Structures are given as structure tokens and as C-alpha cells.
Amino acid sequence: MQNKISVKKITISGLVIAIYIVIMYLTQSFAFGQYQVRIATSFYAMAAVYPFLIVPLGLANFLSNTLMGGLGPPDMIGGLIAGLITASLCYYLRKVNIYLAALPILVVPTLLVPIWLSYLLNIPYLALVISVGIGQVIPAIIGVIIIKYLEKYKERLK
């Protein structure tokens, strides 16, 4: 029975990574712009319900930055780290309150991503914090909606 569950989790992880990348591809016109509205970052909220998705979500960000970002290793590795931290915090803050799980989606990319983007793009950190932060509001809200939806089906993976 344990192998069946592991195969199920691996399959779901692969599907989540694939869907994340497809969403990033379809939304890249505004996901990499001045206001980085990355709808796919709302997927980090899935880790609040299914913690086994923490690593796959970090990998999904790494892959999307590799395939579409164009800013090289600092953006790829930074995206991986930001994804892992964001998904992990969604999981831990969900234990306190469902609405707190939206905070990492809003705060982590807003404060972390501009660290390397300011260096790579030669744009002041604070300007990037504002633009990335504005773009993260919608994914944070969608993240809470995702959590509420997934909690209805949580038992299916056990």
C-alpha cells in the first residue's frame, strides 16, 4: 500500500510541476514584467494541504526560471530557494490560520526576489520590492482559495 501512495504522490508532484510551468508559459507576458503577476506562485499554497509538494514547487520555480526567465543561474537558484521557503511557510502558517498561509506568497517573493534582480537588472531594491509586491497580491488571494478547495479532498491522498 505504501508504494501505491508514493507513486500517487510522485505522479501528483509531476503534474503540479507541469501545470506550474504551463501556467508560467501562458502568463509570461505579465509574469516577467514590471509588475510580476505570477499566477503560478499561488500554487505554493498547495503545500499547506499537501506538504510533499514543497520540493516539487521549488523545482517548478527553478524550471520556469530556467526555461523562461533568461537571467541565468542566480535567478534559477534564487527561484528555487524562494519557492522552497514560500511553500514551507505556507505549510507551517496554515497550521495557525488558513489566511496566514497567504502571507508567504505575498511576502517572501516580494522581499527575496528583488535581492538578486536588483543586482542582475541594475534596478534599486526598493523599486523592485514595490513592483514584485504589487504583483503578488493576486496570487496570495488565489492561494487561499486553492487551500479551501483542496482541503475538501485532502483525505483522498491518505
C-alpha positions as CSV (number, residue, x, y, z in Angstrom):
1,M,0.0,0.0,0.0
2,Q,2.9,2.4,0.8
3,N,4.3,2.1,-2.7
4,K,0.9,2.9,-4.2
5,I,0.8,6.1,-2.1
6,S,4.4,7.0,-3.1
7,V,3.6,6.5,-6.8
8,K,0.5,8.6,-6.4
9,K,2.4,11.4,-4.7
10,I,5.2,11.3,-7.4
11,T,2.5,11.5,-10.1
12,I,0.8,14.4,-8.5
13,S,4.1,16.1,-8.0
14,G,5.0,15.7,-11.6
15,L,1.6,17.0,-12.7
16,V,1.9,20.1,-10.4
17,I,5.3,20.9,-11.8
18,A,4.0,20.5,-15.4
19,I,0.9,22.7,-14.7
20,Y,3.0,25.3,-12.9
21,I,5.3,25.6,-16.0
22,V,2.4,25.7,-18.4
23,I,0.7,28.4,-16.4
24,M,4.0,30.4,-16.4
25,Y,4.4,29.9,-20.1
26,L,0.9,31.1,-20.8
27,T,1.2,34.1,-18.5
28,Q,4.9,35.0,-19.1
29,S,3.9,38.3,-20.8
30,F,2.9,39.7,-17.4
31,A,4.7,37.2,-15.1
32,F,8.2,38.6,-16.0
33,G,7.1,42.2,-16.5
34,Q,7.4,45.4,-14.4
35,Y,4.7,44.0,-12.1
36,Q,5.4,40.3,-11.9
37,V,1.9,38.9,-11.6
38,R,2.8,35.2,-11.3
39,I,-0.4,33.4,-11.1
40,A,1.6,30.1,-10.8
41,T,3.0,31.3,-7.4
42,S,-0.4,30.8,-5.9
43,F,0.4,27.0,-6.3
44,Y,2.7,27.4,-3.3
45,A,-0.5,27.3,-1.2
46,M,-0.9,23.6,-2.2
47,A,1.9,22.8,0.2
48,A,-0.3,24.0,3.0
49,V,-2.5,21.0,2.4
50,Y,0.0,18.6,0.8
51,P,3.5,19.2,2.3
52,F,5.0,16.6,0.0
53,L,4.7,19.3,-2.7
54,I,7.2,21.7,-1.1
55,V,10.2,20.4,-3.0
56,P,8.3,19.9,-6.4
57,L,7.1,23.5,-6.1
58,G,10.6,24.8,-5.6
59,L,11.7,22.7,-8.6
60,A,8.9,24.1,-10.6
61,N,10.1,27.7,-10.0
62,F,13.6,26.6,-10.8
63,L,12.5,25.1,-14.1
64,S,10.3,28.0,-15.1
65,N,13.1,30.5,-14.4
66,T,15.4,28.2,-16.4
67,L,13.1,27.9,-19.4
68,M,11.6,31.4,-19.5
69,G,13.5,33.7,-17.1
70,G,16.6,34.3,-19.1
71,L,18.6,35.7,-16.2
72,G,20.8,32.8,-15.6
73,P,21.9,30.8,-12.6
74,P,21.3,33.5,-9.9
75,D,17.7,33.7,-10.9
76,M,17.3,30.0,-11.3
77,I,18.8,29.2,-7.9
78,G,17.2,32.1,-6.2
79,G,13.8,31.0,-7.6
80,L,14.4,27.5,-6.2
81,I,15.2,28.9,-2.8
82,A,12.3,31.4,-2.8
83,G,10.0,28.5,-3.9
84,L,11.1,26.2,-1.1
85,I,10.8,28.9,1.6
86,T,7.4,30.1,0.4
87,A,5.9,26.6,0.1
88,S,7.3,25.6,3.5
89,L,6.0,28.7,5.2
90,C,2.6,28.2,3.6
91,Y,2.5,24.7,5.2
92,Y,3.6,26.0,8.7
93,L,1.4,29.1,8.8
94,R,-1.7,27.1,7.6
95,K,-1.5,25.3,10.9
96,V,-2.2,28.6,12.7
97,N,-4.8,30.0,10.3
98,I,-5.8,29.5,6.7
99,Y,-5.5,33.2,5.9
100,L,-1.9,33.4,7.2
101,A,-0.9,30.9,4.5
102,A,-1.3,33.7,2.0
103,L,1.4,35.8,3.7
104,P,4.4,33.8,2.4
105,I,3.1,34.1,-1.1
106,L,2.9,37.8,-0.7
107,V,6.0,38.5,1.5
108,V,8.7,36.0,0.5
109,P,8.9,36.8,-3.2
110,T,8.4,40.5,-2.5
111,L,11.4,40.7,-0.2
112,L,13.6,37.9,-1.5
113,V,13.4,38.1,-5.3
114,P,14.5,41.7,-5.6
115,I,17.8,40.8,-3.8
116,W,19.2,39.2,-7.0
117,L,17.0,41.0,-9.5
118,S,18.3,44.4,-8.3
119,Y,21.9,43.1,-9.0
120,L,21.1,41.5,-12.3
121,L,18.9,44.3,-13.7
122,N,20.6,47.2,-12.0
123,I,17.3,48.5,-10.6
124,P,17.1,49.7,-7.0
125,Y,15.9,47.1,-4.5
126,L,13.1,49.2,-3.1
127,A,11.6,49.8,-6.6
128,L,11.6,46.1,-7.2
129,V,10.1,45.3,-3.8
130,I,7.2,47.6,-4.7
131,S,6.7,46.2,-8.2
132,V,7.0,42.5,-7.2
133,G,4.8,43.1,-4.1
134,I,2.0,44.5,-6.2
135,G,2.2,41.5,-8.5
136,Q,2.0,39.1,-5.6
137,V,-1.3,40.3,-4.2
138,I,-3.5,38.4,-6.7
139,P,-1.5,35.1,-6.3
140,A,-1.8,35.4,-2.5
141,I,-5.6,35.7,-2.7
142,I,-5.8,32.8,-5.1
143,G,-3.6,30.7,-2.8
144,V,-6.2,30.9,0.0
145,I,-8.9,29.9,-2.5
146,I,-6.8,26.9,-3.5
147,I,-6.3,25.8,0.1
148,K,-10.0,26.0,0.8
149,Y,-10.7,23.9,-2.3
150,L,-8.0,21.3,-1.6
151,E,-9.0,20.8,2.0
152,K,-12.3,19.3,0.8
153,Y,-10.3,16.5,-0.9
154,K,-7.4,16.1,1.5
155,E,-8.4,12.6,2.6
156,R,-8.1,11.2,-1.0
157,L,-4.3,11.1,-0.8
158,K,-4.1,9.2,2.5
